[in-house]
Amino acid sequence: MTRRPTAPPGEELVLDPIACTGHGLCAELLPERIVLDDWGYPMIDPQVPASLREHALRAVKACPALALALRQARAG
């Protein structure tokens, strides 16, 4: 039996909802993956395709509360 090579898992956005203070800057910088709820707090789509990686990094670095992170997605 031969194994097919699998693509490595991508990256994902992770939000710390306790640290988030609702500035909304992340949604401005990455509207493709982050929208704000009625109270101004982010709701994220965690999957980050390679084409949006730089935008995701910019949003993570700009978060004034350090509540957003980018990490390797878990396989499986």
Backbone as XML, in Angstrom:
<?xml version="1.0"?>
<chain id="A" units="angstrom">
  <residue number="1" name="MET">
    <atom name="N" x="0.849" y="-1.181" z="0.000"/>
    <atom name="CA" x="0.000" y="0.000" z="0.000"/>
    <atom name="C" x="0.889" y="1.237" z="0.000"/>
  </residue>
  <residue number="2" name="THR">
    <atom name="N" x="0.634" y="2.136" z="-0.920"/>
    <atom name="CA" x="1.406" y="3.376" z="-0.968"/>
    <atom name="C" x="0.598" y="4.492" z="-0.326"/>
  </residue>
  <residue number="3" name="ARG">
    <atom name="N" x="1.298" y="5.338" z="0.316"/>
    <atom name="CA" x="0.652" y="6.474" z="0.972"/>
    <atom name="C" x="0.743" y="7.696" z="0.084"/>
  </residue>
  <residue number="4" name="ARG">
    <atom name="N" x="-0.352" y="8.397" z="0.010"/>
    <atom name="CA" x="-0.358" y="9.660" z="-0.715"/>
    <atom name="C" x="0.223" y="10.740" z="0.178"/>
  </residue>
  <residue number="5" name="PRO">
    <atom name="N" x="1.076" y="11.579" z="-0.364"/>
    <atom name="CA" x="1.566" y="12.683" z="0.476"/>
    <atom name="C" x="0.398" y="13.609" z="0.818"/>
  </residue>
  <residue number="6" name="THR">
    <atom name="N" x="0.375" y="14.065" z="2.036"/>
    <atom name="CA" x="-0.686" y="14.972" z="2.451"/>
    <atom name="C" x="-0.129" y="16.377" z="2.568"/>
  </residue>
  <residue number="7" name="ALA">
    <atom name="N" x="-0.974" y="17.324" z="2.298"/>
    <atom name="CA" x="-0.562" y="18.725" z="2.421"/>
    <atom name="C" x="-0.409" y="19.059" z="3.899"/>
  </residue>
  <residue number="8" name="PRO">
    <atom name="N" x="0.597" y="19.828" z="4.252"/>
    <atom name="CA" x="0.736" y="20.216" z="5.647"/>
    <atom name="C" x="-0.445" y="21.088" z="6.062"/>
  </residue>
  <residue number="9" name="PRO">
    <atom name="N" x="-0.827" y="20.998" z="7.339"/>
    <atom name="CA" x="-1.935" y="21.860" z="7.768"/>
    <atom name="C" x="-1.532" y="23.322" z="7.652"/>
  </residue>
  <residue number="10" name="GLY">
    <atom name="N" x="-2.501" y="24.143" z="7.382"/>
    <atom name="CA" x="-2.239" y="25.579" z="7.255"/>
    <atom name="C" x="-2.174" y="26.244" z="8.614"/>
  </residue>
  <residue number="11" name="GLU">
    <atom name="N" x="-2.450" y="27.509" z="8.609"/>
    <atom name="CA" x="-2.445" y="28.271" z="9.855"/>
    <atom name="C" x="-3.868" y="28.673" z="10.197"/>
  </residue>
  <residue number="12" name="GLU">
    <atom name="N" x="-4.071" y="28.969" z="11.464"/>
    <atom name="CA" x="-5.394" y="29.383" z="11.905"/>
    <atom name="C" x="-5.291" y="30.549" z="12.871"/>
  </residue>
  <residue number="13" name="LEU">
    <atom name="N" x="-6.337" y="31.362" z="12.855"/>
    <atom name="CA" x="-6.435" y="32.472" z="13.800"/>
    <atom name="C" x="-7.015" y="31.962" z="15.105"/>
  </residue>
  <residue number="14" name="VAL">
    <atom name="N" x="-6.479" y="32.462" z="16.193"/>
    <atom name="CA" x="-6.966" y="32.095" z="17.523"/>
    <atom name="C" x="-7.237" y="33.394" z="18.271"/>
  </residue>
  <residue number="15" name="LEU">
    <atom name="N" x="-8.415" y="33.484" z="18.854"/>
    <atom name="CA" x="-8.814" y="34.670" z="19.603"/>
    <atom name="C" x="-8.919" y="34.343" z="21.079"/>
  </residue>
  <residue number="16" name="ASP">
    <atom name="N" x="-8.348" y="35.185" z="21.916"/>
    <atom name="CA" x="-8.519" y="35.080" z="23.361"/>
    <atom name="C" x="-9.653" y="36.030" z="23.718"/>
  </residue>
  <residue number="17" name="PRO">
    <atom name="N" x="-10.864" y="35.501" z="23.908"/>
    <atom name="CA" x="-12.013" y="36.380" z="24.130"/>
    <atom name="C" x="-11.944" y="37.156" z="25.441"/>
  </residue>
  <residue number="18" name="ILE">
    <atom name="N" x="-11.191" y="36.676" z="26.392"/>
    <atom name="CA" x="-11.065" y="37.380" z="27.668"/>
    <atom name="C" x="-10.150" y="38.595" z="27.516"/>
  </residue>
  <residue number="19" name="ALA">
    <atom name="N" x="-9.098" y="38.445" z="26.723"/>
    <atom name="CA" x="-8.164" y="39.553" z="26.521"/>
    <atom name="C" x="-8.715" y="40.613" z="25.568"/>
  </residue>
  <residue number="20" name="CYS">
    <atom name="N" x="-9.595" y="40.206" z="24.669"/>
    <atom name="CA" x="-10.130" y="41.135" z="23.664"/>
    <atom name="C" x="-10.932" y="42.247" z="24.331"/>
  </residue>
  <residue number="21" name="THR">
    <atom name="N" x="-10.660" y="43.473" z="23.909"/>
    <atom name="CA" x="-11.380" y="44.635" z="24.440"/>
    <atom name="C" x="-12.250" y="45.306" z="23.388"/>
  </residue>
  <residue number="22" name="GLY">
    <atom name="N" x="-12.405" y="44.671" z="22.225"/>
    <atom name="CA" x="-13.332" y="45.145" z="21.219"/>
    <atom name="C" x="-12.929" y="46.393" z="20.461"/>
  </residue>
  <residue number="23" name="HIS">
    <atom name="N" x="-11.650" y="46.574" z="20.194"/>
    <atom name="CA" x="-11.204" y="47.736" z="19.415"/>
    <atom name="C" x="-11.673" y="47.655" z="17.966"/>
  </residue>
  <residue number="24" name="GLY">
    <atom name="N" x="-11.746" y="46.437" z="17.413"/>
    <atom name="CA" x="-12.230" y="46.244" z="16.053"/>
    <atom name="C" x="-11.200" y="46.420" z="14.962"/>
  </residue>
  <residue number="25" name="LEU">
    <atom name="N" x="-9.974" y="46.704" z="15.321"/>
    <atom name="CA" x="-8.929" y="46.907" z="14.328"/>
    <atom name="C" x="-8.697" y="45.650" z="13.495"/>
  </residue>
  <residue number="26" name="CYS">
    <atom name="N" x="-8.799" y="44.491" z="14.114"/>
    <atom name="CA" x="-8.569" y="43.229" z="13.407"/>
    <atom name="C" x="-9.558" y="43.059" z="12.260"/>
  </residue>
  <residue number="27" name="ALA">
    <atom name="N" x="-10.818" y="43.423" z="12.479"/>
    <atom name="CA" x="-11.844" y="43.295" z="11.447"/>
    <atom name="C" x="-11.596" y="44.261" z="10.292"/>
  </residue>
  <residue number="28" name="GLU">
    <atom name="N" x="-11.025" y="45.406" z="10.592"/>
    <atom name="CA" x="-10.683" y="46.355" z="9.530"/>
    <atom name="C" x="-9.536" y="45.830" z="8.675"/>
  </residue>
  <residue number="29" name="LEU">
    <atom name="N" x="-8.586" y="45.146" z="9.310"/>
    <atom name="CA" x="-7.405" y="44.657" z="8.603"/>
    <atom name="C" x="-7.610" y="43.308" z="7.925"/>
  </residue>
  <residue number="30" name="LEU">
    <atom name="N" x="-8.582" y="42.524" z="8.397"/>
    <atom name="CA" x="-8.811" y="41.193" z="7.836"/>
    <atom name="C" x="-10.313" y="40.902" z="7.730"/>
  </residue>
  <residue number="31" name="PRO">
    <atom name="N" x="-11.026" y="41.706" z="6.928"/>
    <atom name="CA" x="-12.478" y="41.529" z="6.832"/>
    <atom name="C" x="-12.890" y="40.209" z="6.187"/>
  </residue>
  <residue number="32" name="GLU">
    <atom name="N" x="-11.956" y="39.555" z="5.487"/>
    <atom name="CA" x="-12.260" y="38.267" z="4.864"/>
    <atom name="C" x="-12.457" y="37.160" z="5.897"/>
  </residue>
  <residue number="33" name="ARG">
    <atom name="N" x="-11.912" y="37.340" z="7.098"/>
    <atom name="CA" x="-11.973" y="36.297" z="8.126"/>
    <atom name="C" x="-12.531" y="36.783" z="9.465"/>
  </residue>
  <residue number="34" name="ILE">
    <atom name="N" x="-12.695" y="38.092" z="9.632"/>
    <atom name="CA" x="-13.146" y="38.613" z="10.924"/>
    <atom name="C" x="-14.278" y="39.617" z="10.709"/>
  </residue>
  <residue number="35" name="VAL">
    <atom name="N" x="-15.385" y="39.402" z="11.399"/>
    <atom name="CA" x="-16.491" y="40.362" z="11.415"/>
    <atom name="C" x="-16.779" y="40.697" z="12.870"/>
  </residue>
  <residue number="36" name="LEU">
    <atom name="N" x="-17.402" y="41.826" z="13.080"/>
    <atom name="CA" x="-17.711" y="42.249" z="14.445"/>
    <atom name="C" x="-19.165" y="41.939" z="14.776"/>
  </residue>
  <residue number="37" name="ASP">
    <atom name="N" x="-19.398" y="41.531" z="16.034"/>
    <atom name="CA" x="-20.770" y="41.286" z="16.478"/>
    <atom name="C" x="-21.437" y="42.618" z="16.824"/>
  </residue>
  <residue number="38" name="ASP">
    <atom name="N" x="-22.641" y="42.552" z="17.339"/>
    <atom name="CA" x="-23.396" y="43.775" z="17.650"/>
    <atom name="C" x="-22.733" y="44.655" z="18.712"/>
  </residue>
  <residue number="39" name="TRP">
    <atom name="N" x="-21.839" y="44.092" z="19.505"/>
    <atom name="CA" x="-21.165" y="44.836" z="20.575"/>
    <atom name="C" x="-19.749" y="45.246" z="20.187"/>
  </residue>
  <residue number="40" name="GLY">
    <atom name="N" x="-19.348" y="44.932" z="18.946"/>
    <atom name="CA" x="-18.030" y="45.329" z="18.464"/>
    <atom name="C" x="-16.924" y="44.331" z="18.733"/>
  </residue>
  <residue number="41" name="TYR">
    <atom name="N" x="-17.284" y="43.114" z="19.120"/>
    <atom name="CA" x="-16.280" y="42.081" z="19.377"/>
    <atom name="C" x="-16.152" y="41.169" z="18.160"/>
  </residue>
  <residue number="42" name="PRO">
    <atom name="N" x="-14.942" y="40.674" z="17.887"/>
    <atom name="CA" x="-14.720" y="39.895" z="16.673"/>
    <atom name="C" x="-15.295" y="38.485" z="16.741"/>
  </residue>
  <residue number="43" name="MET">
    <atom name="N" x="-15.795" y="38.065" z="15.599"/>
    <atom name="CA" x="-16.165" y="36.677" z="15.355"/>
    <atom name="C" x="-15.274" y="36.241" z="14.204"/>
  </residue>
  <residue number="44" name="ILE">
    <atom name="N" x="-14.493" y="35.188" z="14.413"/>
    <atom name="CA" x="-13.480" y="34.836" z="13.428"/>
    <atom name="C" x="-13.790" y="33.532" z="12.710"/>
  </residue>
  <residue number="45" name="ASP">
    <atom name="N" x="-13.345" y="33.483" z="11.471"/>
    <atom name="CA" x="-13.270" y="32.249" z="10.707"/>
    <atom name="C" x="-11.805" y="31.862" z="10.838"/>
  </residue>
  <residue number="46" name="PRO">
    <atom name="N" x="-11.484" y="30.821" z="11.591"/>
    <atom name="CA" x="-10.082" y="30.573" z="11.937"/>
    <atom name="C" x="-9.170" y="30.142" z="10.793"/>
  </residue>
  <residue number="47" name="GLN">
    <atom name="N" x="-9.701" y="29.576" z="9.729"/>
    <atom name="CA" x="-8.846" y="29.083" z="8.654"/>
    <atom name="C" x="-8.236" y="30.236" z="7.861"/>
  </residue>
  <residue number="48" name="VAL">
    <atom name="N" x="-6.916" y="30.206" z="7.741"/>
    <atom name="CA" x="-6.200" y="31.265" z="7.020"/>
    <atom name="C" x="-5.515" y="30.652" z="5.803"/>
  </residue>
  <residue number="49" name="PRO">
    <atom name="N" x="-6.042" y="30.907" z="4.616"/>
    <atom name="CA" x="-5.364" y="30.411" z="3.422"/>
    <atom name="C" x="-4.056" y="31.174" z="3.209"/>
  </residue>
  <residue number="50" name="ALA">
    <atom name="N" x="-3.168" y="30.563" z="2.476"/>
    <atom name="CA" x="-1.858" y="31.176" z="2.227"/>
    <atom name="C" x="-1.990" y="32.567" z="1.615"/>
  </residue>
  <residue number="51" name="SER">
    <atom name="N" x="-3.015" y="32.769" z="0.810"/>
    <atom name="CA" x="-3.189" y="34.068" z="0.155"/>
    <atom name="C" x="-3.516" y="35.197" z="1.133"/>
  </residue>
  <residue number="52" name="LEU">
    <atom name="N" x="-3.996" y="34.849" z="2.330"/>
    <atom name="CA" x="-4.333" y="35.869" z="3.327"/>
    <atom name="C" x="-3.364" y="35.896" z="4.507"/>
  </residue>
  <residue number="53" name="ARG">
    <atom name="N" x="-2.303" y="35.133" z="4.434"/>
    <atom name="CA" x="-1.382" y="35.026" z="5.573"/>
    <atom name="C" x="-0.798" y="36.374" z="5.983"/>
  </residue>
  <residue number="54" name="GLU">
    <atom name="N" x="-0.341" y="37.159" z="5.039"/>
    <atom name="CA" x="0.263" y="38.457" z="5.367"/>
    <atom name="C" x="-0.754" y="39.394" z="6.011"/>
  </residue>
  <residue number="55" name="HIS">
    <atom name="N" x="-1.977" y="39.376" z="5.518"/>
    <atom name="CA" x="-3.032" y="40.209" z="6.108"/>
    <atom name="C" x="-3.347" y="39.740" z="7.532"/>
  </residue>
  <residue number="56" name="ALA">
    <atom name="N" x="-3.360" y="38.418" z="7.726"/>
    <atom name="CA" x="-3.617" y="37.877" z="9.063"/>
    <atom name="C" x="-2.503" y="38.271" z="10.030"/>
  </residue>
  <residue number="57" name="LEU">
    <atom name="N" x="-1.274" y="38.192" z="9.587"/>
    <atom name="CA" x="-0.144" y="38.600" z="10.430"/>
    <atom name="C" x="-0.239" y="40.076" z="10.807"/>
  </residue>
  <residue number="58" name="ARG">
    <atom name="N" x="-0.641" y="40.907" z="9.864"/>
    <atom name="CA" x="-0.793" y="42.331" z="10.132"/>
    <atom name="C" x="-1.869" y="42.566" z="11.200"/>
  </residue>
  <residue number="59" name="ALA">
    <atom name="N" x="-2.976" y="41.838" z="11.106"/>
    <atom name="CA" x="-4.053" y="41.971" z="12.093"/>
    <atom name="C" x="-3.586" y="41.519" z="13.472"/>
  </residue>
  <residue number="60" name="VAL">
    <atom name="N" x="-2.836" y="40.425" z="13.533"/>
    <atom name="CA" x="-2.317" y="39.911" z="14.806"/>
    <atom name="C" x="-1.378" y="40.933" z="15.442"/>
  </residue>
  <residue number="61" name="LYS">
    <atom name="N" x="-0.472" y="41.470" z="14.657"/>
    <atom name="CA" x="0.504" y="42.429" z="15.183"/>
    <atom name="C" x="-0.132" y="43.750" z="15.596"/>
  </residue>
  <residue number="62" name="ALA">
    <atom name="N" x="-1.247" y="44.112" z="14.965"/>
    <atom name="CA" x="-1.890" y="45.397" z="15.255"/>
    <atom name="C" x="-2.840" y="45.341" z="16.444"/>
  </residue>
  <residue number="63" name="CYS">
    <atom name="N" x="-3.165" y="44.159" z="16.931"/>
    <atom name="CA" x="-4.134" y="44.046" z="18.029"/>
    <atom name="C" x="-3.593" y="44.720" z="19.294"/>
  </residue>
  <residue number="64" name="PRO">
    <atom name="N" x="-4.252" y="45.792" z="19.753"/>
    <atom name="CA" x="-3.754" y="46.501" z="20.930"/>
    <atom name="C" x="-3.872" y="45.692" z="22.220"/>
  </residue>
  <residue number="65" name="ALA">
    <atom name="N" x="-4.753" y="44.708" z="22.251"/>
    <atom name="CA" x="-4.932" y="43.889" z="23.457"/>
    <atom name="C" x="-4.161" y="42.568" z="23.394"/>
  </residue>
  <residue number="66" name="LEU">
    <atom name="N" x="-3.441" y="42.337" z="22.300"/>
    <atom name="CA" x="-2.707" y="41.085" z="22.088"/>
    <atom name="C" x="-3.627" y="39.875" z="22.235"/>
  </residue>
  <residue number="67" name="ALA">
    <atom name="N" x="-4.851" y="40.002" z="21.744"/>
    <atom name="CA" x="-5.852" y="38.951" z="21.897"/>
    <atom name="C" x="-5.950" y="38.029" z="20.686"/>
  </residue>
  <residue number="68" name="LEU">
    <atom name="N" x="-5.225" y="38.320" z="19.632"/>
    <atom name="CA" x="-5.299" y="37.547" z="18.403"/>
    <atom name="C" x="-3.946" y="36.916" z="18.134"/>
  </residue>
  <residue number="69" name="ALA">
    <atom name="N" x="-3.970" y="35.651" z="17.706"/>
    <atom name="CA" x="-2.721" y="34.939" z="17.418"/>
    <atom name="C" x="-2.899" y="34.122" z="16.147"/>
  </residue>
  <residue number="70" name="LEU">
    <atom name="N" x="-1.799" y="33.781" z="15.536"/>
    <atom name="CA" x="-1.761" y="32.930" z="14.349"/>
    <atom name="C" x="-0.917" y="31.731" z="14.722"/>
  </residue>
  <residue number="71" name="ARG">
    <atom name="N" x="-1.468" y="30.539" z="14.546"/>
    <atom name="CA" x="-0.712" y="29.339" z="14.892"/>
    <atom name="C" x="-0.938" y="28.257" z="13.844"/>
  </residue>
  <residue number="72" name="GLN">
    <atom name="N" x="-0.083" y="27.255" z="13.862"/>
    <atom name="CA" x="-0.235" y="26.121" z="12.959"/>
    <atom name="C" x="-1.539" y="25.401" z="13.286"/>
  </residue>
  <residue number="73" name="ALA">
    <atom name="N" x="-2.300" y="25.092" z="12.261"/>
    <atom name="CA" x="-3.543" y="24.353" z="12.456"/>
    <atom name="C" x="-3.209" y="22.919" z="12.850"/>
  </residue>
  <residue number="74" name="ARG">
    <atom name="N" x="-4.069" y="22.374" z="13.645"/>
    <atom name="CA" x="-3.873" y="20.977" z="14.068"/>
    <atom name="C" x="-4.283" y="20.054" z="12.937"/>
  </residue>
  <residue number="75" name="ALA">
    <atom name="N" x="-3.480" y="19.029" z="12.716"/>
    <atom name="CA" x="-3.789" y="18.041" z="11.680"/>
    <atom name="C" x="-4.916" y="17.141" z="12.163"/>
  </residue>
  <residue number="76" name="GLY">
    <atom name="N" x="-5.736" y="16.740" z="11.208"/>
    <atom name="CA" x="-6.788" y="15.762" z="11.522"/>
    <atom name="C" x="-7.927" y="16.388" z="12.106"/>
  </residue>
</chain>
